[in-house]
Amino acid sequence: MTYFAKFISYLFHPLTMLTYIIAILLLINPYMFGKSDISQGWWLILQVFLTTFAMPAFAVLMMKNLGLVSSIEMEERTDRIIPYITTGLFYLWVFMSVRKNNTFPQIYSVAVLGATIGLFLAFFFNNFTKVSAHATGVGGLLGIMLISMRWFSYSYFYFGATRMAIPVYWLLMGVLLLTGLVCTARLLLKVHEPKDILQGFILGLVGMWAAAWFLI
């Protein structure tokens, strides 16, 4: 179970959330990105992955080599201060870029701003308690999923060469299951207490809804 929990923690690292979000939005409605299918959006997904995961992760790795953080897992609360600030600056830059780029719809601007707000909220509360960044990430993922369902009001999306109709609420159930899986993994690894998970989850949701209120 420990190995499985570590696998889940790495696969759904907080920095991967914006990549999963753009994949979900492309899946639900690729037309708002000017695409007819999610497979045509691979370059957008790669762009998001490079700017919101690879670049911040490389910065954290450099911090580890320079001795600014004791571990790339950042298990100590104090290790997270500089990475939070650095990643927040990356996300602010991505948000400004997305807002100026007509390729990305407004809902994705909401997602990036929401992730940025959630990150800075986690940074603030990290000064007092060890908030779970993983829970903040999946809280934001669930938040943008709920906002998307309200925004689009779609009952189905179409997938694959056969254009199979899949109920959107199935995707919502999958995100809920993923949220529970990630939060449970963090508890199994004993890196967080239940209150840390709950706090992070609430901050992720609050960040997304604050962004939606501001931009929509």
Secondary structure, DSSP 8 states (H G I E B T S, - for coil): -HHHHHHHHHHT-GGGHHHHHHHHHHHH-GGGGT-SSGGGGHHHHHHHHIIIIIHHHHHHHHHHHTTSSS-TT--SGGGGHHHHHHHHHHHHHHHHHHHH-TTS-HHHHHHHHHHHHHHHHHHHHTTTS---HHHHHHHHHHHHHHHHHHHH--SEEEETTTTEEEEHHHHHHHHHHHHHHHHHHHHHTTSS-HHHHHHHHHHHHHHHHHHHHHH-
